[in-house]
Amino acid sequence: MSVSDTGTKDATTTGERTDPELADELVAAVRDWVRKDVVPVASDYEHEDRFPEPLVAQMRAFGLFGSKVPEDHGGLGLDTVTYARLMEELAYGWMSLAGVLNTHTILVTLLVRHGTAEQKARLLPVMASGEVRGAFSLSEPDAGSDAAAIRCKATPDGDEYILDGTKMWVTNGERAGLVALAARTPEGITCFVVEKDPGPRFGGIATSKTIGKLGYKGIETVEMTYTGHRVPASAVLGGDEGRGRGLRYVLGSLEVGRVNIAARAVGVARAALDAAMRYAHERETFGVPIHNHQAIQFKLADMATRVEASRLLTRSAAEKLDAGQRADVEAGMAKLFASETALEVSTEAMRIHGGYGYTTEFPVERYYRDAPLMIIGEGTNEIQRMVIARGLLRRWAEAPGAVGT
């Protein structure tokens, strides 16, 4: 079944929920594909650090690049709850596949929320089809958690801007045809939608370094430099009204990114739990399967409880976004708890496997290496705690006694 044939409602802009039966069909189709076609090859791609072009092509055929693109622009228009469920299934097979979609979807979210009518009409259809992929460019060598400290600048020059600066940790940076770029302008930080051809060099844009990583392999993470690169004034997200509002736009879109990270973490944790459960039934010590030992039972119980709690927190954040409500606290909580869970559960799964868990013969070592990405991605967990605390304090100031109700 093709995901794009299901005819879902446009929940992206209307606030409506995706039809539950259709949502279940979407998730089931992706789950079946992941188990059949992704799980058997994921470790091979990952160990070779090779971009999974055939798998991404199938994701494009499913219509997943248009998950959050409204139907009237050619996408599926899924609600965030369904989107999160899909990301969990992808990450269950291989976390990097959900990463291919994350920065793309952040840019989609920016365009849907803040783009001009012309920007939406021209860019969203090609993003929905996957013909053009998106990247997100905020962090710099000296500005990671402190987003307000970015130095990349956009100098006005007639009807154009001249871009100069260096960006770090740009996922999809080489293969993307569109980049959401935060840069300083006279009005403040402004977000630009930079169009480029895929590849290591385009005009004044260069992929100056591919960054090696512990995990999260098979997908490029690059340093990008802008040297006198010219873009038209129409590249400002939101047109004239968007000047100086870029940081607010970008930080707001990260709520969707954090739901993606949380859902990815749930997928990885679930895969690690399943691997541990399977091995606990296969491995015997002292004449019985190791799941008969209380020490292993306690581990499995704690692992399963944390996975379920993570899924519920992720759903809560997604539901807030679907309702059009501010979800900085809920998305931060989901990302914080789910990512820590992924690391803990993958570690426990490795312990249950014993020496085999440390070998490349089993996928547990991959889960163990992928899990830390979620702890630092879309803002470190230390930053998440600050976001959560500030949000709670703000809510308390607005309505004392209402926090936690």
N, C-alpha and C positions, 0 to 999 in steps of 0.2 A: 504493500500500500504506500502511496506517496503521501507524505504529510501535507503537501500543498494541495491535495485534492479533497481535504476534509471540510473546507468551507467554514472556517471558524469566524466568529463575530470579531469585530474590531474593538477589542478590549483596551487597546493601547490609548485610544483617545476618548472613548465613551465612558470608561469606568466600569463597563459591564464585564461580568465574568465569562470566560470561555465556557461553552456548553460542556458540562461534566462528562457526558458520554464521548464527545469528540476529543476532549482533553485526554481521557483515558486511552482512546485509540491512538492518539499521537504518541503518548508516553510508551504504550505497549509496542508500537512499531519501532521506535528508537531502541527500546530495551532489547527486543528480539534481534535487531541488527547488531547492537553492541555485543551481545553474547555470541552471535554467530560469526561476525566478521571482524570485530575489533579485538576482543579478548585474545584470540589465538595469535594475533600478529603484533600486539601492542609492545611487548617487551623487545621484539626484534627491532622495530622502528626506534624505540627509546634508547636501546643500547648503542645503536648506530647513530643516534642523534640526527635522524633523517626525517625530513618533512613528509607527513603521510598524505601525499597528494591524492591517492585513490580514495582514502577515507574522507578527506575534506570535500572531494567531488561528490561523494554520496551525501554528505551533509548538505551540500548545495542543492542536490536533487530533491532532498527531503523538504527543502524550503527553510532550513533552520537559520540561514542568514537573515531571513525576513521575519524571524520570530516576533520581534517587537516593532516591526514596521506596520503602520496602519494598512488595512485592506485597500483603501482607496488609493494607496501608493504602491500596491502590488505585493504587500506582505501578508503574513498570517494574522497579525494584530492580536497576538496572544496576551492573556493577562500574565502578570508577573508570577503568580502561583504556578501556572503551567510551565512557564519558562524555567522556573527554578527546578521543577521536576525533571524537565528535559536535561538541564545541566547536570543534575545528579546522576542520571543514567549515563551520560557521556563520560563523566569522571569515573564512574564505576569501572568502565572499560579502560580508559586512559585519560588522566586528568588534563593533558595538554590539549585534547580536542575541545574541551570547554573553554580553554584559554584562547583558542582561535576565534571563538565567538564573543568573548568578553569585551575586548576593546572595541570591536566592531559594534556591539550593542550599546556601549557607552556613547559612541558617536551618533548612533541612531537616536538614542534618547535625547541627546543634545539638540539634534535637528528637529525632532518631533516637538520638543518643549519650547525651543527658542528660535528655530530657524525661520527665515522669511518664507513667504509663499513660494517665491522663485527657488530658493534653496531646497525646500522640501520637494517641489515638483520635479526638479532636475536630478537631485541626488538620491532621494529615498528609493525610487524604483530600481536603480542599478545596484544599490546596496541590498535591497530585498532579494534580488536574484542571485547575489553573490558574485555578480560580474565584477563589481568593485568592492574591495574589502577596506575596512576602516581600522585606523590605529589611533591611539590616545597618547598625547605627549605633554606631560606636566612636569615630571621630576627632572632635575638637573644635577650635575656633579656635586654642587654645593647647596642644593635645595631639594630635599626629599620630603621628609615629614613637614618641614616648614615651607608650605607651598607659596606663601606670600613673599618669600625671599628670592623668587626666580629672577634671573638676569637677562634671559633671552628678550630681545627688544624688537619692536616693529616700528620703524621710523616712517612717518607719512612723507610721501613724495608725489604731490599732485593727486591723481586718481589711483595711486598705488601705495603699497607699504613695502619697505625693504626689511627683510628678516635677517637677523644675525644672532647666533647663539648656539649652545650645545644642549641637547636633551639626552637623558639617560633612561635605561630600562624600557625602551619602546618595543612592546610586543607587536608582532606583525609589521614592524617598521619597514622592512624591505619589500614584502609582498603587498603591502597596502597601497591603494590608489588614492585614499583620502586620509588626512591626518588632522585630528583635533589638536591644535597647538595653542598653548597659553603663552602670551608674550606681553611685554610692557609697552604701552602706548602713552601718549601724553595724558589720556583720561584715566589711566590705571591699567590693571591687567585686563587684556581683551582676549577672547577666544577666536581663533581663525580656523576656518575649514580649508586646509591647504590641499590642493589637487596636484597629484604627481603621477608619473608612470611608475609601475612596480619595477624594482631593481635597486642596485646599490647607489646609483647616482641619477639625479634629475635636476637640471638647472643648477641652482646654488644649493641644492640639498644633497648631502652625501651620507651614506651609512659608513661611518668612519671606523666602527669596531663592532664585531659580533662578540657578545659577552658569554663566556663559558659559565655553566651553572651546575650545581650539585645534582639537581633534578630538573623537572619541567623541560625536558629535552624534546627534540623533534620540532620545536617551534622557535623561530628566531627572536632573540631579545637583543636589541642593538643600541648603540650610541648613534645619534643623528646630529649632524652639524648643518647649520644654516649660515651661508656666507653670501651676503648681498643678494639673497633670493627675493625676487619680486613677486608679489601677489596683488591682484586688483582689490580695491576697497570693498568690492562685493563679497570678498572672502571673509569679512567680519561676520561671525555668527550673530544673526539677528539684525544685520544691517546697522544703520546709524544708532539705533537704540541699544545695540549690544556693546558699544564702545565703553570700556571701563567696567563692564559687568561680567567679564569672563570668569573670574575666580568664583563668583557666586554660582554661575551656570555650571562650572566644572565640578565644584564640590557637591552641588545638588545631584548631579548625574552619578556620583560615586555611590549613592545609596543603591542604585541598581547594580553597580559593579560589586558592592559588598554582598548583595544577595547572591550574585553569581559565585563569589568566592566561598560563601557559606554553603551553597548547594554543592559546589565542587568538593568541599571538605567532607560533606555528608557522603558523597559518592565514594571517595577514597576510603573513608572510615568503614563504610558498609562493605566495600570490597575486602578490606583487611579483616573485618569480622567474619565474613563468609570463608575466607581462606583459613582463618584460625579454626573455625568450626569444622571445616572439612578435614583439616589435618588432625584435629582432636579425635575424629572418628576413625581415621586411618592408622594413626600411630599407636602402638601398644608399648606399655612399660609394665613390668612386674605382672605380666600375663593378662592385662586388661587394657582397653582403649584409654588413652590419657584423659578423656572427658569424664571418666569415672572418678578421677582424683579431685578432691574438694578444692585444691589450690587452683586447678584449671577452671573448675566450675565458677569460682568466685571471679576469676578474670573475665570469663565469657559474660557473666551477669553484668558486671560493671561496664564492659565494652558495649553491650547491647543497649543498656540504659542510656549511656551517653550519646550513642548514635540516634536513638529515638528522640531524646531531648533536643539534639541539634536540629533534627528535621522539623520539629515543632517550632523552634525558634525561627528557623528560616521561613517557614510558612507564615508565621505571625508577621514578620517583616514584609513579606511579599503581599500579604493581605492589606497591610497599611498602605503600601504604595498603590495597590489597585483601587483603594478607596479614595485616593487623591490626598492622603494625609501625609504630614511630615513623618518620616520614618528614620531619622538619623539615629535615635536611640535603639530602635528595634533592629535596624540593619547592623549597627555596631555590635549589639549583643549577639546577634546570630553569627556574624563573622568571627567575633572573639571566641565564643564558646565552641562553635563547630570546628574552627581551625585548630584549637588546642585539643579538641577531641580527636581530630584526624591524626595528630602527632602521637597522642597517647595510645590510641587504638592500634596504630601501625606498629608502635614500639612493642605493645603487648602481644600482637600477632607474631612479631619476630621472636619474642621470648618463647611463645608456645611452640614455634617451629624448631627451637633450639638451634643447633649449628646449621641446619638446612635453611633457616630464615636469613642467614647471612650470605647465602650463595645466590648467584644469578639464575639458579635452576628453578627457583620459585619467585613469583611476582612480589612477595612481601618486601623484599629489599627496595623495589621500585616505589611502593607505597611509602616506605620509610623516608626515601629521598624526596618524594614529591610533596609530602605533608608540610615541610617547613615553608614552602612557597606561600601557602595560605596564611601563615602567621605574619608574614611581612607584606603580602600583596594588598593593594588598595588601602594602604595605611597600616603601619605596624600595629600589633595588638596593644602596645603601650599607648599609641595614639588613640586606638579604639576606646580604651578606658577613659581617656580625657574627653572624647566625644560623648560617651555615655554619661559621664558624671556631669558635664556641662549641660547636656540635654535634660537630665533629671533635675538639676538645680533650677534651670529655666522653667520647667513645668511646675516645680514646687512654688516658685515665685509667682507664677500666674494663677495657680490654684493650690494653696497649701493643703496637704492631706490627700491630694489626688494621685500622687505617684504610687504606682503599683496597684491601682484599682481598675 
